[in-house]
C-alpha cells in the first residue's frame, strides 16, 4: 500500500513543479515526473507476487502459479515512447522560444508579445 502512496506523492511533486514554477524547463521536468509516476502506478497495478510470465506452452511445474498481467507492461512501453516524443517536442518548443525571446521565464515571454 505504501508504494501507491509514494506514487501519489511523486505525482504531487511533479504537479507542484508544473503549477508553481515559471521556468519552461522546470515545467517540462515536472510534467515528466508526473508521467513517470503514472507509469509506475500502472506497473504496480499489474504486479503479482511470485507471478510468472504468461508464456505458452506452460510447463507442468507452473500450472498452479499465478501469472503476471502483460497488458500494463505493454501499455507502459507505449506510454514511454509517447512520453519521450512529447518531451522532445516540448523541449524543442522551449529552445525555439529561448532563441526568440532570450529567456525561459513565462512571465517575460508573455509580456513581450510580438
Secondary structure, 3 states (H helix, E strand, C coil): CHHHHHHHHHHHHHHHHHHHCCEHHHHHHHHHHHHHHHHHHHHHHHCCCCCECCCCCCCHHHCCCCECCHHHHHHHHHHHHHHHHHHHHHHHHHHHHHHHHCCCEHHHHHHHCC
